[in-house]
Amino acid sequence: MKRPIAYITAPWGENEFENTENAAKYCRAVYDAGFSPICPMLFLPLFLSDEIPQEHKDGIDMAREYLRRSHVLVVCGDTVDESMKNDIAVAERLRITATTLDGILTVKGQGRAEGGHRRE
């Protein structure tokens, strides 16, 4: 089965360990819902330094390219920050469906005979 690519966006904070933990949790939930998750927060910081202006810009450009290639934008977390608003605007401009993690899990749950067990 070919899984549609789902770009994960969320309000990333200053704590890189918390960001990584949340990103992995979101990716797992999206994977369980039948998508191939892509979350630049999980891997771009491994080789790019945000403190170097060119690398910061390159990271934004790379993330935008991943979003362009995605089938859906999944908005995760409890708040929406400026970076997420930009992702949502780019998705809208490119006619990429934007939804929430809860939205994907709810839709997936509707198709299950056993009644939508969710993994948090």
HELIX and SHEET records of a PDB file:
HELIX    1   1 GLU A   16  ASP A   32  1                                  17    
HELIX    2   2 PRO A   40  PHE A   47  1                                   8    
HELIX    3   3 PRO A   53  ARG A   68  1                                  16    
HELIX    4   4 GLU A   82  ARG A   93  1                                  12    
HELIX    5   5 LEU A  101  GLN A  110  1                                  10    
SHEET    1   A 4 SER A  36  ILE A  38  0                                        
SHEET    2   A 4 ILE A   5  THR A   9  1                                        
SHEET    3   A 4 VAL A  72  VAL A  75  1                                        
SHEET    4   A 4 THR A  97  THR A 100  1                                        
END                                                                             
